[in-house]
Amino acid sequence: MKRVLVLHTGGTISMTQEDGVGVSLSNKHPLGDKFLPLPKDIELVVEEVFNLPSPHITPKEMLLLKERIVKAQAENFVGVVITHGTDTLEETAYFLELTLKNNLAMVLTGAMRSSNEIGSDGLYNFRQAIITAAHESARDKGVLVVMNDEIHEARFVTKTHTTSVDTFRAPTFGPIGILSKNKPIFLKDVIEEEVYPITTVEGTIPIIKAYAGMDGTLFDLLTERNVDGIVIEALGAGNLPPAVLPSLEKVLQKNIPVALVSRCANGIAEDIYSYVGGGVELKSMGVMFVRGITGPKARLRLLVALNANLDSTSFRHYMTEI
Ligand SMILES: NC(=O)C[C@H](N)C(=O)O
């Protein structure tokens, strides 16, 4: 028998829709009542870790999940499926990717339509996630996201549409696999992450999105608040308006780590431009260019780096050499 641990955490996959009320969480998990056609050699062990809409999930819940999966390693499972709200699913997936090293298949899934809506995708995604987690080819691939018959790696997957079932994409790199009716088919290898099994998630790390005409106000406010780090979603290839620079300089002088990604959906941030506020200047000021991931993921990476107590060389290496 292939034992798969199912960890429910809430989200639309756990919700029902009521006319005049809206979509809300059910006390009893709606997937539990549904017929789930699975191969006979798969045995499920189901736990509800919490029951939250995913905007209520914080790194503390992510840490709880991580600890549950660490225990699962000694419990004879081949894989773990985590059902999760889609709004922050990619963040939980990436946090687990950065903090867990094991040989289990780890798969997150969710739904864009609640359990009783027409065309609900929850039961289908759940089944495909279980099939993936039970398959040996999904082991040693880090944390995967299975939605809409596609398999994505945690590092690059992101929610791109507010309501469509075809919402999870990896804009620059594409999916790493697809699902046929009864098995996962992997098309690409994944890059192995440096793992830090942190046990705390302390630190305030806001994200600032750059825009035309931006000045240093937000940076000044955050410097006064003594934040532990800042992530900037910069313009284009990794540039900022010149009016930001004096305030950014003050942030860096206070030794607050600043990580930079691009606000573009595709591509990677680099030090290409040498005009005032361009990437060349930002990098020489000490801003860490984080390649290819989104702002929320750079924020989690910074949180992991801070809680792993890395020395300054390893810290910078971890943030920039990904
Ligand atoms: N489709 C979903 O799961 C969205 C929901 N708001 C959540 O993230 O909990």
The ligand as an SDF file (V2000), in Angstrom:
LIG
                    3D

  9  8  0  0  0  0  0  0  0  0999 V2000
   -9.5390   29.9970   -4.3040 N   0  0  0  0  0  0  0  0  0  0  0  0
   -9.2120   30.2370   -3.0220 C   0  0  0  0  0  0  0  0  0  0  0  0
   -8.8580   29.3390   -2.3110 O   0  0  0  0  0  0  0  0  0  0  0  0
   -9.2550   31.6650   -2.5890 C   0  0  0  0  0  0  0  0  0  0  0  0
   -9.5810   31.9090   -1.1380 C   0  0  0  0  0  0  0  0  0  0  0  0
   -9.8150   33.3150   -0.9320 N   0  0  0  0  0  0  0  0  0  0  0  0
   -8.4510   31.4670   -0.2160 C   0  0  0  0  0  0  0  0  0  0  0  0
   -7.3140   31.6510   -0.5540 O   0  0  0  0  0  0  0  0  0  0  0  0
   -8.7170   30.9890    0.8540 O   0  0  0  0  0  0  0  0  0  0  0  0
  1  2  1  0
  2  3  2  0
  2  4  1  0
  4  5  1  0
  5  6  1  0
  5  7  1  0
  7  8  2  0
  7  9  1  0
M  END
$$$$
